[in-house]
Amino acid sequence: MNKYYFGTDGIRGTVGNPPITPDFMLKLGWAAGKVFASKGNGRNKILIGKDTRISGYMFEAALEAGVTAAGVDINLTGPMPTPAIAYLTRTLRAQAGIVISASHNSFEDNGIKFFSSEGTKLPDDLEFAIEDLLDKEVATVNAQSLGKASRISDAAGRYIEFCKSSVDSSLKFNGLKIVVDCAHGSTYHIAPAVFEELGAKVKSIGVSPDGLNINENSGSTSPQTLVETVLAEEADLGIGFDGDGDRVIMVDHLGNIVDGDEILYVIARDLRRQSIEFGGVVGTAMSNLGLELALDALDVPFVRAPVGDRYVMKEMLDRDWYLGGENSGHIVCLSITSTGDGIISALQALAAIVNCEQPLSDLCSKMRKLPQSMVNIKVANVVDITQNKTVQSAVSDVESKLGKNGRVLLRPSGTEPVLRVMVEGEDIDVVDKLVHELSEVVATEFAS
């Protein structure tokens, strides 16, 4: 069975186009309310948070109507990072958490993410159960059983204290000058306070959301302003979040961008230095080979999951490992929290900097990223790359030229009709030459 609405990270699309419409959100709220009420005991409640995009007001109201019509209470947090909703869902003993967000997308898009009562992504059976009800007519419970809505006035304070508690109480960031870019998103009133209260001197940018500027030329997906500000302020480092706060990238004092692979390495290295057991590291098919080689030098096990935080989490749980993530900056520190959390991840990296008394640039220098080059090939239909002998022969030829310190990755995009052709190796000129040779073969066989 395939899900019709749910993707790998909830439901997402352009505002005003189905399913990202007020009428659908009302029905989705009702369906979710019915499903979670059937799993709970006694009075049930669902937590609802959102990022800063303007359509969040509309969808918050629609979801509120649907959930309460199903006889379930609501706690509203207002703008809060996605991982904060995961945390608060657990600590407030809610049946579920709902986040209204399109993550790193621009304001024209929006979406819905769900968390279970444990603060994890929903299992497939619950998503199927919700989708089944979306074909039914909304049936409101009787008046005395309707849900009630209330606002949590101290949600931000609760989450700030949780973030601070993720590092040792003796650890202080005094003397560190940090630029924090919140992408005009849901960390705008959270992240600066966390780092300031831990002693850092903070220069905040991207903290003036107007509903239309979320992720606009800012944050983890557009870090140039962060780079420029770090250099202009002569800061020790910069930290950039995406619109809903589950991703993070960093910038060292020289203006070099530090991606999720490098942050994973910095955290893993410090855990190993302290002899803290975490099992190993889960990356993805897109993780740089340099991360794998650097972790191997530390004798830290490393495995790759398919692209997507859901698959990273599954691999971590299956192996009972506590650290994993993607090069996009979506990092999961499972010994601390239940989902990817940009602030938590940044704090672990900062702790490593303080513990080692070394700048971020020095810690990252221990891992040599190999050059990667990728070409996207538009395709008309879903294709099975493994069954094409011409492409497989070309892949084998490229792999033999790269040797042991190189690799080839061909994978269909999960969001658009393209095949991604990626080559990674030690020499950028060789990598560029080989990726174009291989992409020409793939285009001849599969291009639309």
Secondary structure by P-SEA (a helix, b strand, c coil): cccccccccccccccccccccaaaaaaaaaaaaaaaaaacccbbbbbbbbccccaaaaaaaaaaaaaaaabbbbbbbccccaaaaaaaaaaacccbbbbbccccccccccbbbbbccccccccaaaaaaaaaaccccccccccccbbbbbbbcaaaaaaaaaaaaccccccccccbbbbbbcccccccccaaaaaaaaccccccccccccccccccccccccaaaaaaaaaaacccbbbbbcccccbbbbbccccccccaaaaaaaaaaaaaaacccccbbbbcccccaaaaaaaaaacbbbbbccccaaaaaaaaaaaccccccccccccccccccccccaaaaaaaaaaaaaaaccccccccccccccbbbbbbbbbcccccccccaaaaaaaaaaaaaaccccbbbbbbbccccbbbbbbbcccaaaaaaaaaaaaaaaaacccc
